[in-house]
Amino acid sequence: MAAIITSRFRLDTTDKFLTSLANNQFYMALGRANAWTDDTVPTTPYENDYTSNTLWENMFAMKKIASADIIHCTTRNLWVSGTTYVEYDDQDTNIESKVYHVISDNNNVYMCLKAGSGTSTTNPDVSPGGVITTGVINFSATDGYIWKYMFTVPTSDVTKFLTSSFVPTRVIGSEPAGGSDAALINQWSVQDNAVNGAIYNLKVTVGGTGYANGTTEAILTIAGDGTGATATAIVVGGIITGTTITAPGSGYTHATITVAGTGTSGALRPVIGPPGGFGKNPNNDLRSHYVTINTTFTGDESGSIPDANDFRQLALIKNPLKTGATASVAISGAASMVIGQFYEILTLGNSSAANWATAGAPTDYIVGTIFKAIAVTSTGTGTIAGVAEANAYNTCKSLTIPAGLSATYVADYLFEGHTTNTVGAKGQVIEYNNTSGVLHYTQNESTGFGTFLATHFTRAVGATSAGDDITAVTDTLINHHSGEVMFVENRTATTRADGQVETVRLVIAF
C-alpha cells in the first residue's frame, strides 16, 4: 500500500499548534546548570519519560510565550547570482526538497515560476531597466527566469524571527490600515490580486520534430475547466524547446494542451497554480509547516528568575500547574476561580455540564481538560488546579540561610544539609541572594533528592564544618512534572549574568 502525509496535513497541524496558544499556556524553560559529561558535546535527548523527568530536575526558570512570540516560517534560500533554481511544478514529486523560492538581500521573497536555461544572474529585485519590481506582476528577467513577488518580510519580523536558515511567513487576514508598514500593504495587494487556477508555465514533455521556426507554426491550444489561458511555442531546429505565456487565464484545476502545425509529436502539459493563486496563502505556497518561537529573557525578569548561572537545556512546556493549586479545590465560584485564568480539571465528582458551564469549561468534561474561566458562579464537587499564568517563574527549590555569604554559595556550589550527627539532603546552587540570604537550588541524580529541613545547617558536600543555619524551606512555585513537555533541546553552555538579555529562537518542524 502506498500513502503520503501531505504538506497540507503538516500545515494544518502547524496552524492548530499556533491556534492552541489562545486556549493554553506555553512556557519556554531554561535548565541544566551543571555540565554535560563532555561539556562540548551535549547529551542527546530522547523521546521518553526519562528525558522529561530529568528536564524538570534541572529546570530553573521559565517564561510565558505570547502569541506575538511565534510565527509560521519556511526554509531560507538567499538569492545568489550564478545559482540554478528550480521552477514551481504542481506535479513535482518532491518540490519541498528543491529550491523554488528565494529571499533577496532586501528581504523580498519570490517564487520561481519558470527557470531559465542556466543559472540565475539577474536579481529579481531589479528589472533589466533598473526598476524595483515588488508589485503583484510576474517579472521576467534577462536570464530567462520568471519570479513571482510574494511578500516583503516586515522590519519587525526581520528583527524578531528571521534567521540564517528560516524566513517568517504570515497570511494577512484583512486590509492593513492606512499608514501601515509598506511590507504589509504590498503583501495584501498580492493576496487580494492572486488569480485562482492561473497557468503561468507549460512544461514541454516531447519536443516533437518538423515544426517551422517561429511562433505561428506550432499552435498551442489550452483546454480545461478554466478560461482565458493562451500561450505560444518557441521552436528551435524544428523542435519545441519552450513556451511563452501570453495570458495565464483563471479557474483551472486541470487542462490539456494540443499542438497543431507542420510538425509532429509535440506534447506539453500545464503547470497550474495552487488553490487561490500564487501569493494568496504564502504559508501553503512556501510549505511553511515550521514555527519560529522568539522568547527574550531580560535579566532576572524583575526579580522573578535566576540570572547568575548558565543553562544548557531549552524546553517548551504546555500548561504547567502552580504549586499548591493541585489540592482538592471545589468549583464553588469565586473561592476557586479567577476570571480569565486557566484551570485543569482534576476530578469530576458529582459535577455535570451545568455545573461547569458558566466557568467556561469545554463541552468534554474529562479529567485533564484545560479551560479558561469566564465566570465564577459554578458549583459541584469537581476539583480543579490552577495553570501557571505569570510572565515568568523561578522553578527552583529555595532555602533561607544567613545573608552575606556570596563568596561561599557561588553558582554550581554543591552543598549538603546536616544536623549534629546526620547528613541530610544535597543540592546544587543556582543562585544565592547576598542580601536576603535566599538560596535557589536544584537536585538531580548526582545530588539525590533528599529533603532539606529548617532544623538543618548547610555546608559544602563532604565538609566537617558546623555550617550555616537554615531558617526557612520554600517549595517550588511550579509543580514539577506537571503539564506537557512539548520540545527539548540540549546545547552547549550559555552564560547568564546580572541584567543580561538572552533572545532564544527555536524552530520546530511539523
C-alpha positions in Angstrom: 0.0 0.0 0.0 1.3 3.5 -0.9 0.5 6.5 1.1 1.7 10.0 1.9 1.4 12.6 4.6 0.7 15.8 2.6 2.2 19.2 3.2 -1.4 20.3 3.9 -1.6 17.9 6.8 1.6 19.2 8.2 0.5 22.8 7.7 -2.9 22.1 9.3 -1.0 20.7 12.3 1.1 23.8 12.4 -1.9 26.0 12.3 -3.6 24.1 15.1 -0.5 24.5 17.3 -0.5 28.2 16.7 -4.2 28.5 17.4 -3.8 26.5 20.6 -1.9 29.4 22.2 -5.2 31.1 22.7 -6.6 28.2 24.8 -3.4 27.1 26.6 -0.4 28.5 28.4 3.0 27.8 26.9 6.4 28.5 28.6 9.9 28.5 27.4 12.1 26.9 30.1 15.8 27.1 30.9 17.8 24.5 32.8 20.8 22.3 33.2 23.3 24.5 35.1 25.6 21.5 35.6 28.0 20.4 32.9 27.4 17.5 30.5 29.8 14.5 30.7 31.7 16.2 27.8 30.6 19.8 28.0 31.4 20.4 24.4 29.1 17.6 23.3 25.6 17.9 24.8 23.8 14.6 25.7 21.2 13.6 23.0 17.6 13.9 24.3 15.3 11.1 23.5 11.5 10.7 23.3 10.9 9.0 26.6 9.8 9.7 30.1 13.4 9.8 31.5 14.1 12.8 29.3 11.0 14.6 30.6 11.8 13.7 34.2 15.4 14.9 34.2 14.3 18.0 32.4 12.2 19.1 35.3 15.0 18.2 37.8 17.4 20.5 36.0 15.0 23.4 35.2 15.4 26.7 37.0 13.4 29.3 35.0 10.5 29.6 32.6 8.9 32.5 30.7 5.5 32.6 29.1 5.3 32.6 25.3 2.9 35.3 23.9 1.0 34.9 20.7 3.3 37.6 19.2 6.3 35.5 20.0 5.5 32.7 17.5 5.1 32.6 13.7 5.0 30.3 10.7 8.3 30.0 8.8 9.8 28.3 5.8 13.3 27.4 4.8 15.5 30.3 3.8 17.1 30.3 0.4 19.1 33.5 -0.3 19.1 34.6 -3.9 22.8 34.4 -5.1 23.9 35.2 -8.6 25.2 32.2 -10.5 22.9 29.7 -8.8 20.5 27.4 -10.5 17.0 27.5 -9.1 14.0 25.1 -9.7 10.7 26.3 -11.1 7.5 25.5 -9.3 5.7 22.5 -10.7 2.4 21.2 -9.4 3.4 17.7 -10.5 6.8 17.7 -8.8 7.0 14.6 -6.7 9.2 16.3 -4.0 9.0 20.1 -4.6 9.7 20.8 -0.9 13.2 19.4 -1.2 14.1 21.8 -4.0 15.0 25.5 -4.0 12.0 27.0 -5.8 11.7 30.2 -3.7 14.2 32.7 -2.6 14.7 35.8 -0.4 16.7 38.8 -1.6 19.1 41.0 0.4 16.2 43.4 0.7 14.1 40.7 2.4 11.8 40.4 -0.6 10.5 36.8 -1.1 9.9 35.4 -4.6 8.7 32.1 -6.1 10.3 30.8 -9.3 7.5 30.3 -11.8 9.9 29.5 -14.6 13.6 28.7 -14.6 16.0 29.8 -17.2 18.2 27.6 -19.2 21.1 28.1 -16.8 22.0 30.0 -13.7 20.1 33.0 -12.4 22.2 36.1 -12.9 19.6 38.9 -12.6 18.4 39.8 -9.1 14.6 39.5 -9.0 14.6 42.8 -7.0 15.7 44.7 -10.1 14.3 44.6 -13.6 16.5 44.9 -16.6 15.6 48.6 -16.7 16.7 49.0 -13.1 13.2 49.4 -11.6 12.4 47.6 -8.3 9.6 45.1 -9.2 8.0 44.3 -5.9 4.5 44.7 -7.2 2.0 41.9 -8.0 3.1 41.5 -11.6 5.2 38.5 -12.6 8.7 39.5 -13.5 10.8 38.0 -16.3 14.5 38.6 -16.0 17.0 38.7 -18.9 18.4 35.3 -17.7 15.1 33.6 -18.6 13.8 33.3 -15.0 10.3 34.4 -14.1 9.9 35.3 -10.5 6.6 35.9 -8.7 6.9 38.5 -5.9 5.2 37.0 -2.8 5.9 39.5 0.1 8.5 41.5 1.9 9.4 40.4 5.4 8.3 43.3 7.7 11.0 45.0 9.6 9.6 43.8 12.9 9.6 40.2 11.7 13.2 40.6 10.4 14.3 41.6 13.8 12.4 39.0 15.8 12.1 35.9 13.6 14.4 35.9 10.5 17.3 33.5 10.9 20.1 32.2 8.7 18.0 29.2 7.9 14.4 30.2 8.2 12.1 33.0 6.9 9.0 34.1 8.8 5.7 33.9 6.8 2.2 35.1 7.6 -1.2 35.4 5.9 -2.7 38.8 6.4 -6.4 38.5 7.4 -7.6 41.9 6.4 -6.5 45.0 4.5 -3.9 46.9 6.5 -4.9 50.4 7.8 -3.6 53.4 6.2 0.0 54.2 7.3 0.8 50.6 7.9 4.2 49.1 7.1 4.6 49.1 3.3 5.5 45.4 3.5 2.0 44.6 4.8 0.4 46.8 2.2 2.3 45.1 -0.6 1.5 41.7 0.7 -2.2 42.4 1.0 -2.1 43.6 -2.7 -0.5 40.3 -3.7 -3.1 38.3 -1.7 -6.0 40.3 -2.9 -4.9 40.1 -6.6 -3.9 36.5 -6.7 -5.5 34.6 -9.6 -7.0 31.2 -8.8 -6.2 28.5 -11.3 -3.9 30.6 -13.5 -1.4 28.9 -15.8 2.0 30.7 -15.8 4.1 27.9 -17.3 3.9 25.0 -19.7 6.2 22.0 -19.5 7.5 20.5 -22.8 7.3 16.8 -22.4 8.0 15.9 -26.0 9.7 18.5 -28.3 8.5 16.8 -31.5 10.0 17.3 -34.9 9.5 19.2 -38.1 8.0 22.4 -36.7 8.9 25.6 -38.5 10.9 28.1 -36.5 8.8 31.0 -35.1 5.7 31.3 -33.0 3.0 30.6 -35.6 3.8 27.2 -36.9 3.4 25.2 -33.7 0.0 26.4 -32.5 -0.9 25.7 -28.8 -4.5 25.4 -27.6 -5.2 25.2 -23.9 -8.5 23.5 -22.9 -9.7 22.7 -19.5 -12.2 23.8 -16.8 -10.8 27.3 -16.6 -10.8 30.1 -19.2 -8.6 32.6 -20.9 -5.1 30.9 -20.9 -3.1 31.3 -24.1 0.5 30.6 -25.0 2.9 30.4 -27.9 5.6 27.9 -28.6 9.3 28.5 -29.0 10.7 26.4 -31.8 14.4 25.8 -32.4 15.6 23.5 -35.2 12.1 22.1 -35.7 11.7 21.2 -32.0 9.5 22.8 -29.4 12.0 24.0 -26.8 9.9 26.3 -24.7 6.8 28.4 -24.4 5.7 31.9 -23.7 2.5 32.5 -21.7 0.6 35.3 -23.4 -2.4 35.1 -20.9 -2.5 33.0 -17.7 -6.2 32.7 -17.6 -8.0 31.6 -14.4 -10.1 28.9 -12.8 -8.2 25.9 -14.0 -7.8 22.7 -11.9 -7.0 20.6 -15.0 -6.1 21.4 -18.6 -4.7 19.7 -21.7 -2.5 21.2 -24.4 -2.9 20.4 -28.1 -0.3 21.3 -30.7 -1.1 22.0 -34.3 1.3 22.9 -37.1 3.6 21.5 -39.7 5.5 19.2 -37.2 4.5 16.1 -35.3 4.6 14.6 -31.8 5.0 17.8 -29.8 3.5 17.4 -26.3 3.2 19.8 -23.4 1.4 19.9 -20.1 0.3 22.9 -17.9 1.6 23.9 -14.5 -1.4 25.0 -12.6 -1.1 27.4 -9.6 -2.1 26.5 -6.0 -5.6 27.0 -4.7 -6.4 30.7 -4.6 -3.4 31.5 -6.7 0.2 32.3 -6.1 0.6 34.5 -3.1 -3.0 34.1 -1.8 -1.6 31.9 1.0 2.1 32.1 1.3 2.2 29.6 4.2 0.8 27.0 1.7 2.8 28.2 -1.3 6.1 28.0 0.6 5.4 24.9 2.7 5.6 26.8 6.0 5.0 23.9 8.3 7.6 25.2 10.7 7.3 27.7 13.5 9.8 30.1 14.9 9.5 30.9 18.6 11.3 34.0 19.9 11.5 34.4 23.7 13.6 37.1 25.4 14.8 36.6 28.9 15.7 40.1 30.3 18.0 39.8 33.3 16.1 38.4 36.2 12.7 39.4 34.8 12.0 41.9 37.6 13.3 39.5 40.3 11.3 36.5 39.0 14.1 34.2 37.8 17.8 33.5 38.4 20.2 35.3 36.1 23.5 34.3 37.6 24.1 30.8 36.2 24.5 29.3 32.8 22.0 27.0 31.0 22.4 24.0 28.6 18.8 23.0 28.1 15.8 24.6 26.5 12.3 23.2 26.7 8.7 24.1 25.7 6.2 23.3 28.4 2.4 23.4 27.9 0.1 24.1 30.8 2.4 23.7 33.9 0.5 23.8 37.2 1.1 26.2 40.0 2.3 24.6 43.3 -0.4 24.3 45.9 -3.1 24.7 43.2 -3.5 20.9 42.9 -5.3 20.5 46.2 -8.9 19.4 46.1 -10.4 22.8 45.3 -14.2 22.5 44.7 -15.7 24.5 41.8 -17.6 26.7 44.2 -17.5 30.0 42.4 -15.3 33.0 43.4 -13.5 31.0 46.1 -12.0 28.7 43.5 -11.5 30.5 40.2 -10.4 33.8 38.8 -11.9 35.1 35.6 -9.5 34.9 32.7 -7.2 32.4 34.2 -6.7 28.8 33.0 -7.5 25.7 35.1 -7.2 21.9 34.7 -9.9 19.5 35.7 -8.6 17.1 38.4 -11.8 15.3 39.4 -15.4 15.4 38.3 -17.1 14.4 41.5 -20.9 14.9 41.0 -20.3 17.9 38.7 -22.2 18.0 35.4 -22.1 20.2 32.4 -24.5 22.6 34.1 -22.0 23.0 37.0 -19.2 23.9 34.7 -21.0 25.9 32.0 -20.6 29.4 33.5 -17.0 28.7 34.3 -16.2 28.4 30.6 -15.2 24.7 30.7 -15.4 22.9 27.3 -18.1 20.5 26.4 -16.0 17.5 27.0 -15.8 17.2 30.8 -12.8 14.9 31.2 -10.1 14.8 33.8 -7.1 16.7 32.5 -9.1 19.1 30.3 -7.8 22.7 30.4 -10.3 25.5 30.4 -10.4 29.3 30.8 -12.8 30.7 33.5 -15.2 33.2 32.1 -17.4 33.4 35.2 -17.1 32.1 38.7 -20.6 31.0 39.7 -20.3 27.3 39.1 -20.9 24.7 41.8 -20.3 21.0 42.3 -17.8 18.7 43.9 -15.4 18.6 41.0 -11.9 19.8 41.7 -9.5 22.0 39.7 -5.9 23.1 39.5 -4.6 26.5 38.5 -2.4 26.6 35.4 0.6 28.9 35.5 -0.3 32.4 34.3 2.5 34.7 35.4 5.0 36.1 32.9 8.0 34.3 34.4 8.7 31.7 37.2 11.7 30.6 39.2 11.2 26.8 39.2 13.9 26.1 41.8 13.5 25.0 45.4 14.7 27.5 47.9 16.3 27.8 51.3 16.9 30.9 53.5 20.3 31.0 55.2 22.3 33.9 56.6 23.0 36.8 54.2 26.4 37.9 53.2 27.8 34.5 52.1 28.1 35.1 48.4 31.8 34.2 48.4 30.8 30.6 49.5 27.5 30.0 47.8 28.6 30.6 44.2 26.8 29.2 41.2 27.1 25.4 40.9 28.3 25.1 44.5 27.4 21.6 45.9 26.1 21.8 49.5 24.5 19.4 52.0 22.1 19.8 54.9 23.1 18.2 58.2 22.3 18.1 61.9 24.9 17.3 64.6 25.1 13.7 63.7 23.3 13.1 60.4 24.0 14.3 56.9 20.8 15.0 55.0 19.9 16.3 51.5 22.3 17.6 48.9 21.7 20.3 46.3 23.4 22.5 43.7 23.3 26.3 43.9 21.6 28.0 41.0 21.7 31.5 42.6 22.2 33.0 46.1 20.9 36.4 47.1 23.6 38.0 49.2 21.1 40.5 50.7 18.2 38.3 51.6 20.1 35.0 52.1 17.7 33.2 49.8 19.4 30.3 48.1 17.8 28.8 45.0 18.9 25.2 44.2 18.2 22.1 42.1 18.5 18.4 42.8 19.2 15.7 40.3 20.6 12.1 40.1 24.0 13.4 41.1 22.9 15.1 44.3 20.0 12.8 45.1 16.5 14.0 46.1 16.7 14.3 49.9 14.6 16.8 51.8 16.2 19.9 53.5 14.6 20.9 56.8 14.6 24.1 58.7 16.4 22.2 61.5 19.4 21.6 59.3 22.6 23.5 58.6 24.2 23.8 55.2 27.9 23.3 54.3 30.0 22.1 51.4 29.4 18.4 50.5 31.8 16.3 52.5 32.9 19.1 54.8 33.1 18.8 58.6 32.3 22.4 59.5 29.3 23.4 61.6 27.7 25.1 58.5 25.1 27.8 58.1 21.7 27.8 59.7 18.6 27.1 57.6 15.8 29.4 58.7 13.2 28.6 56.0 12.5 26.0 53.4 10.4 27.0 50.4 8.7 24.7 47.8 8.8 25.4 44.1 6.3 27.9 42.5 5.6 25.4 39.8 4.5 21.8 40.3 7.4 19.8 38.7 6.3 17.1 36.2 3.0 18.9 35.6 1.8 20.0 32.2 3.3 18.5 29.0 6.8 18.6 27.7 6.5 19.6 24.0 10.1 20.2 23.0 13.6 19.6 24.4 16.9 20.9 23.1 20.3 20.1 24.7 23.1 22.6 23.8 26.4 23.9 25.0 26.5 26.3 27.9 25.1 29.8 27.6 26.3 32.0 30.4 23.8 34.4 32.0 24.8 37.4 34.1 23.1 40.2 36.1 21.0 42.3 33.7 22.0 40.3 30.6 19.4 39.7 27.8 19.2 36.4 26.0 17.0 36.1 22.9 16.1 32.4 22.4 14.9 31.4 18.9 13.6 27.9 18.4 12.4 26.5 15.1 10.1 23.5 15.3 9.2 21.4 12.3 5.8 19.7 11.9 
